[in-house]
């Protein structure tokens, strides 16, 4: 039987509860091997150690001349030019008193320990191949413009830790180390159910007392952007037996059920009624918007019940589900967190963590978009950030510094 808590728990406590609910899903059978580009946006499922040094050999950072630094005194020296070193070639040892034209990325000749950029040479052009020539070069220190073997990463070092979000930079590193595929966590299968007799699908006739459903599009877009595999059922009625039957039909094919609406304390809260006989808690989180929350299992499948107002359900996803998925499976990537100064004063309800929508500006300030209401979808659409006002703060002045999550 579901349980209702009258007390409010903290945002942090509920976030941890969501993490514990989903933690059993991090099992070995969730891991799959994918080609690198197919793994874009996934979370790495195992530590990856470097199988080789990067770079694998000492190479030139510049177009210039490879030299023995000891051959050039403080006032410079004239050196005999020998065969050039193109990228991809294996050069012979550099004889004392000589300089080898070298390309960026080319292997340093044995014996050479520095590179003089071509711009510092006299003449500042490479001689024609095979034409005897000399070049005057200034003194440079050893290792000047030399990328040493292993200066990026050493063979055997941890290259990427399990749980790392795989973006272009991470996939580029794997390719640089010679990998063609990588173990990742399989995308989670989620059932998304919106509820309410007052809600109709966009494109349908809008009768008296009806509103178009934005929750499903809002949440499905957020989930798909986060790399989740979403099954969307359409709008469920406010009849609990129909909702329970719908959930039973899909439960075997998904790993998480997310509902919107029907979790408050009113008389017609369909999700609460449909969860009778199941291990689901309905509670209040000390947060605005998004205070009413449901959490538990339906037929053994984890369930999260989000509130029905559009902004509330989006904030619930960002504050609870997205962080848990990022922590457990490395995907989606956590939201970037920055500090910014308020462009105007605000008030926050006592005893609640408030999440306001805003626009972070290039000058380091953040502008509020709309009010605190959970129905203000147009304000949400104008926003690029969530402004975090911790519990215990009732007012902040213009210019006060706040934590901002970038969307």
C-alpha positions as CSV (number, residue, x, y, z in Angstrom):
1,X,0.0,0.0,0.0
2,X,1.3,3.5,-0.8
3,X,2.2,5.7,2.1
4,X,1.8,9.5,2.5
5,X,4.2,11.6,4.4
6,X,3.0,14.9,5.9
7,X,6.5,16.2,6.6
8,X,8.7,17.8,4.0
9,X,12.1,16.3,3.2
10,X,15.0,18.2,1.8
11,X,15.9,18.4,-1.8
12,X,19.2,16.6,-1.1
13,X,17.4,13.8,0.8
14,X,15.0,13.2,-2.1
15,X,17.8,13.3,-4.7
16,X,19.6,10.6,-2.7
17,X,16.4,8.5,-2.5
18,X,16.1,8.7,-6.3
19,X,19.7,7.6,-6.6
20,X,19.1,4.6,-4.3
21,X,15.9,3.7,-6.2
22,X,17.9,3.5,-9.5
23,X,21.2,2.1,-8.1
24,X,20.1,-1.6,-8.6
25,X,19.7,-1.0,-12.3
26,X,23.5,-0.6,-12.6
27,X,24.1,-4.2,-13.4
28,X,26.6,-6.0,-15.7
29,X,23.9,-6.8,-18.3
30,X,23.4,-3.1,-18.9
31,X,26.9,-2.9,-20.4
32,X,27.4,-3.1,-24.2
33,X,30.3,-2.6,-26.5
34,X,29.8,0.2,-29.1
35,X,31.8,1.7,-31.9
36,X,33.2,5.0,-30.8
37,X,30.8,7.3,-32.7
38,X,27.8,5.2,-31.6
39,X,28.9,5.7,-28.0
40,X,28.6,9.5,-28.2
41,X,26.5,10.7,-25.3
42,X,26.7,7.5,-23.3
43,X,28.4,6.8,-20.0
44,X,31.6,4.8,-19.8
45,X,31.0,1.5,-18.1
46,X,34.6,0.6,-17.1
47,X,37.9,2.3,-16.4
48,X,40.1,2.7,-19.5
49,X,43.9,2.7,-19.0
50,X,46.2,4.1,-21.7
51,X,47.7,1.2,-23.7
52,X,50.6,3.4,-25.0
53,X,52.3,6.7,-24.3
54,X,50.7,9.8,-25.8
55,X,52.4,11.1,-27.8
56,X,54.0,7.8,-28.5
57,X,57.3,9.5,-29.5
58,X,59.0,12.9,-29.0
59,X,57.9,15.2,-31.8
60,X,58.2,18.8,-32.9
61,X,55.6,21.3,-31.8
62,X,56.5,23.7,-34.6
63,X,57.8,23.9,-38.2
64,X,61.5,24.7,-37.7
65,X,64.9,23.1,-37.2
66,X,65.7,20.2,-35.0
67,X,69.1,20.8,-33.3
68,X,71.4,19.7,-30.5
69,X,71.0,22.7,-28.1
70,X,74.6,22.3,-27.0
71,X,75.7,23.2,-30.6
72,X,74.4,26.7,-30.3
73,X,76.1,29.2,-28.0
74,X,74.4,32.2,-26.5
75,X,75.2,34.4,-29.5
76,X,73.8,31.9,-32.0
77,X,75.5,29.7,-34.5
78,X,75.6,28.8,-38.2
79,X,74.8,25.1,-38.7
80,X,74.8,22.9,-41.8
81,X,71.4,21.9,-43.0
82,X,70.8,18.2,-43.5
83,X,67.8,16.2,-44.9
84,X,64.4,17.4,-43.7
85,X,62.2,15.3,-41.4
86,X,58.6,15.1,-42.7
87,X,55.7,14.0,-40.5
88,X,55.4,10.2,-40.4
89,X,59.1,9.5,-41.2
90,X,61.7,7.9,-39.0
91,X,64.7,10.2,-39.1
92,X,68.4,9.2,-38.8
93,X,70.5,10.4,-35.8
94,X,71.3,14.1,-36.0
95,X,75.0,14.7,-36.4
96,X,76.7,17.4,-34.2
97,X,76.9,20.8,-35.9
98,X,73.8,20.2,-38.1
99,X,70.2,21.2,-38.2
100,X,67.3,19.2,-39.7
101,X,64.3,21.0,-41.1
102,X,61.3,19.5,-39.3
103,X,57.6,19.6,-39.7
104,X,55.0,20.0,-36.9
105,X,54.3,16.6,-35.4
106,X,57.4,14.9,-37.0
107,X,59.5,12.6,-34.9
108,X,62.5,14.2,-33.3
109,X,65.8,12.8,-34.7
110,X,67.9,10.8,-32.2
111,X,70.4,13.2,-30.7
112,X,68.2,16.3,-31.2
113,X,66.8,17.9,-28.1
114,X,65.3,21.2,-29.2
115,X,63.4,22.9,-32.1
116,X,64.0,26.4,-33.3
117,X,60.9,27.8,-35.1
118,X,61.4,28.7,-38.7
119,X,60.5,32.3,-38.0
120,X,63.7,32.6,-35.8
121,X,66.0,31.3,-38.5
122,X,68.2,33.2,-41.0
123,X,67.1,32.8,-43.7
124,X,63.5,32.3,-42.5
125,X,62.7,29.8,-45.2
126,X,63.7,26.1,-45.7
127,X,66.3,25.5,-48.4
128,X,65.3,23.4,-51.5
129,X,65.8,19.7,-50.9
130,X,69.2,18.5,-51.9
131,X,70.8,22.0,-52.1
132,X,73.7,22.4,-49.7
133,X,72.9,25.2,-47.3
134,X,73.6,26.6,-43.8
135,X,71.2,28.4,-41.4
136,X,71.9,30.8,-38.6
137,X,69.9,29.9,-35.4
138,X,69.7,31.6,-32.0
139,X,70.4,29.7,-28.8
140,X,67.4,27.9,-27.3
141,X,67.0,25.7,-24.2
142,X,66.8,21.9,-24.4
143,X,63.3,20.6,-25.0
144,X,62.3,23.9,-26.7
145,X,59.1,23.2,-28.7
146,X,59.5,19.5,-28.2
147,X,56.5,17.4,-27.2
148,X,58.0,14.6,-25.2
149,X,56.7,11.0,-25.4
150,X,54.1,10.5,-22.7
151,X,53.8,14.2,-22.0
152,X,50.0,13.9,-22.5
153,X,49.5,10.5,-20.8
154,X,51.7,7.6,-19.9
155,X,51.1,4.0,-20.8
156,X,49.2,2.3,-18.0
157,X,47.8,5.5,-16.5
158,X,44.0,5.9,-16.0
159,X,42.8,7.6,-19.2
160,X,39.1,7.7,-18.4
161,X,37.3,6.6,-15.3
162,X,34.1,4.5,-15.3
163,X,31.1,6.8,-15.3
164,X,32.7,9.4,-17.6
165,X,30.3,11.1,-20.0
166,X,31.5,10.4,-23.5
167,X,31.6,13.6,-25.5
168,X,33.7,14.4,-28.5
169,X,36.8,15.0,-26.4
170,X,36.6,11.7,-24.6
171,X,36.0,9.8,-27.9
172,X,38.9,11.6,-29.5
173,X,41.2,10.4,-26.7
174,X,40.0,6.9,-27.1
175,X,40.7,7.1,-30.8
176,X,44.2,8.6,-30.2
177,X,44.9,5.5,-28.0
178,X,43.9,3.2,-30.8
179,X,40.5,2.0,-29.5
180,X,37.7,1.3,-32.0
181,X,35.0,0.4,-29.5
182,X,34.2,1.1,-25.9
183,X,32.0,-0.4,-23.1
184,X,29.1,1.8,-22.2
185,X,25.9,1.6,-20.2
186,X,22.8,0.8,-22.3
187,X,20.3,3.6,-22.6
188,X,17.6,3.3,-19.9
189,X,14.1,2.4,-21.1
190,X,11.5,4.7,-19.5
191,X,7.7,4.7,-19.6
192,X,6.4,8.3,-19.6
193,X,2.7,8.7,-18.6
194,X,0.8,12.0,-18.3
195,X,-2.5,12.1,-16.6
196,X,-5.6,14.2,-16.3
197,X,-9.1,14.4,-17.7
198,X,-8.6,18.1,-18.3
199,X,-5.6,17.5,-20.6
200,X,-5.9,16.9,-24.4
201,X,-3.3,16.2,-27.0
202,X,-2.0,19.2,-29.1
203,X,-4.0,19.4,-32.3
204,X,-7.2,18.1,-30.7
205,X,-10.3,20.4,-30.2
206,X,-9.9,22.4,-27.0
207,X,-13.2,22.3,-25.1
208,X,-14.2,24.2,-22.1
209,X,-12.1,23.5,-19.0
210,X,-9.5,21.7,-21.1
211,X,-5.8,22.5,-21.7
212,X,-3.2,21.2,-24.1
213,X,-0.7,18.7,-22.7
214,X,2.8,20.2,-22.6
215,X,4.2,17.9,-20.0
216,X,4.7,14.9,-22.3
217,X,6.6,16.9,-24.9
218,X,8.6,18.8,-22.3
219,X,9.7,15.7,-20.5
220,X,10.1,13.4,-23.5
221,X,12.3,16.1,-25.1
222,X,14.4,16.4,-21.9
223,X,14.7,12.6,-21.6
224,X,15.7,12.0,-25.2
225,X,18.2,14.9,-25.1
226,X,19.6,13.1,-22.0
227,X,20.0,9.9,-24.1
228,X,17.1,7.9,-22.6
229,X,14.9,5.5,-24.5
230,X,11.3,6.8,-24.0
231,X,8.0,5.1,-24.5
232,X,5.1,7.6,-24.4
233,X,1.6,6.2,-23.8
234,X,-0.4,9.3,-24.5
235,X,-2.7,10.9,-21.8
236,X,-4.2,8.6,-19.2
237,X,-7.6,9.4,-17.8
238,X,-8.3,10.2,-14.1
239,X,-9.7,6.7,-13.6
240,X,-7.1,4.9,-11.4
241,X,-8.1,1.4,-12.6
242,X,-7.3,2.4,-16.2
243,X,-4.0,3.9,-15.2
244,X,-3.1,0.8,-13.2
245,X,-4.0,-1.4,-16.2
246,X,-1.9,0.8,-18.5
247,X,1.1,0.5,-16.2
248,X,0.8,-3.3,-15.9
249,X,0.7,-3.6,-19.7
250,X,4.1,-1.7,-20.1
251,X,5.9,-2.6,-16.9
252,X,7.7,-5.7,-18.3
253,X,9.2,-3.7,-21.1
254,X,10.7,-0.7,-19.2
255,X,13.1,-0.1,-16.4
256,X,11.6,3.1,-15.0
257,X,8.1,4.6,-14.9
258,X,7.7,8.4,-14.7
259,X,4.2,9.9,-14.3
260,X,3.2,13.5,-14.3
261,X,0.2,14.8,-12.2
262,X,-2.0,13.1,-9.7
263,X,0.5,13.1,-6.8
264,X,-0.8,15.8,-4.5
265,X,-3.2,15.5,-1.6
266,X,-6.5,16.3,-3.3
267,X,-9.5,14.0,-3.7
268,X,-8.8,13.1,-7.3
269,X,-5.1,12.3,-7.4
270,X,-5.2,9.4,-9.9
271,X,-1.5,8.3,-9.6
272,X,-1.9,8.0,-5.8
273,X,-5.0,6.0,-6.2
274,X,-3.5,3.7,-8.9
275,X,-0.6,2.9,-6.6
276,X,-2.8,1.3,-4.0
277,X,-1.2,-2.0,-3.0
278,X,2.2,-1.0,-4.4
279,X,5.3,0.1,-2.5
280,X,5.1,3.8,-3.4
281,X,5.6,6.8,-1.1
282,X,3.9,10.2,-1.7
283,X,5.7,13.0,0.1
284,X,6.5,16.6,0.1
285,X,9.9,17.9,-0.8
286,X,10.8,21.3,0.6
287,X,11.1,22.8,-2.9
288,X,9.3,25.3,-5.1
289,X,8.1,24.4,-7.7
290,X,7.9,20.6,-7.6
291,X,7.1,19.9,-3.9
292,X,4.7,16.9,-4.3
293,X,6.7,13.8,-5.3
294,X,6.1,10.1,-5.6
295,X,8.7,7.4,-5.4
296,X,8.7,3.6,-5.1
297,X,8.0,0.6,-7.2
298,X,5.1,-0.7,-9.2
299,X,5.2,-4.4,-9.8
300,X,8.9,-4.3,-9.0
301,X,9.6,-1.5,-11.5
302,X,10.9,1.8,-10.1
303,X,8.4,4.7,-10.2
304,X,8.8,8.4,-10.0
305,X,5.7,10.6,-9.7
306,X,6.3,14.2,-10.8
307,X,3.8,17.0,-10.2
308,X,1.4,18.0,-13.0
309,X,2.3,21.6,-13.6
310,X,4.7,21.9,-16.6
311,X,7.5,23.8,-14.9
312,X,7.2,21.5,-11.8
313,X,7.7,18.4,-13.8
314,X,10.7,19.8,-15.7
315,X,12.3,21.1,-12.5
316,X,11.7,17.6,-10.9
317,X,13.5,16.0,-13.8
318,X,16.5,18.4,-13.6
319,X,16.7,18.3,-9.8
320,X,16.2,14.6,-9.1
321,X,16.3,12.2,-12.1
322,X,19.0,13.8,-14.3
323,X,21.6,14.0,-11.4
324,X,20.9,10.4,-10.4
325,X,21.4,9.1,-13.9
326,X,24.6,11.1,-14.4
327,X,26.0,9.8,-11.1
328,X,25.1,6.2,-11.7
329,X,25.5,5.8,-15.4
330,X,27.7,8.7,-16.5
331,X,24.9,9.9,-18.9
332,X,23.5,12.5,-19.3
333,X,26.3,14.9,-18.4
334,X,25.7,16.9,-15.2
335,X,24.5,20.4,-15.8
336,X,27.3,23.0,-15.7
337,X,27.2,25.0,-12.5
338,X,28.3,28.6,-12.4
339,X,28.0,31.5,-10.0
340,X,26.3,34.7,-11.1
341,X,24.9,37.9,-9.7
342,X,21.2,38.6,-9.6
343,X,20.1,41.3,-12.0
344,X,17.2,42.0,-9.7
345,X,16.0,41.2,-6.1
346,X,13.9,38.2,-5.4
347,X,11.9,36.7,-2.5
348,X,11.8,33.0,-1.7
349,X,9.3,31.1,0.5
350,X,10.6,30.3,4.1
351,X,11.6,26.7,4.6
352,X,11.8,25.8,0.9
353,X,14.5,25.5,-1.8
354,X,13.3,27.7,-4.6
355,X,14.3,27.1,-8.3
356,X,13.7,30.1,-10.4
357,X,14.1,30.3,-14.2
358,X,16.4,32.8,-15.6
359,X,18.8,33.9,-18.4
360,X,22.5,34.0,-17.7
361,X,24.0,37.0,-19.4
362,X,27.6,37.6,-20.7
363,X,28.3,40.2,-18.0
364,X,28.1,37.6,-15.2
365,X,24.6,38.4,-14.1
366,X,21.4,36.3,-14.3
367,X,18.0,37.8,-15.1
368,X,14.8,36.3,-13.7
369,X,12.3,35.1,-16.3
370,X,8.7,35.3,-15.2
371,X,7.6,34.7,-11.6
372,X,7.8,31.7,-9.3
373,X,4.6,30.1,-10.7
374,X,4.9,26.5,-11.9
375,X,2.6,27.2,-14.9
376,X,4.8,29.8,-16.7
377,X,5.9,27.8,-19.7
378,X,6.7,30.9,-21.8
379,X,9.1,32.1,-19.1
380,X,10.7,28.6,-19.1
381,X,11.1,28.8,-22.9
382,X,13.0,32.1,-22.6
383,X,15.3,30.7,-19.9
384,X,18.8,29.2,-20.2
385,X,19.4,28.6,-16.5
386,X,17.9,27.4,-13.3
387,X,18.7,29.7,-10.3
388,X,19.1,27.8,-7.0
389,X,17.9,29.6,-3.9
390,X,18.7,27.3,-0.9
391,X,16.3,26.5,1.9
392,X,16.5,29.1,4.7
393,X,16.9,32.1,2.4
394,X,13.8,34.3,2.2
395,X,15.1,37.2,0.2
396,X,18.1,38.2,-1.9
397,X,19.0,41.7,-3.1
398,X,20.0,42.8,-6.6
399,X,23.7,41.8,-7.1
400,X,23.6,38.9,-4.7
401,X,25.6,35.9,-5.9
402,X,23.7,32.7,-6.6
403,X,24.3,29.2,-7.9
404,X,23.1,28.7,-11.5
405,X,22.6,25.5,-13.4
406,X,23.0,26.1,-17.1
407,X,20.4,24.4,-19.3
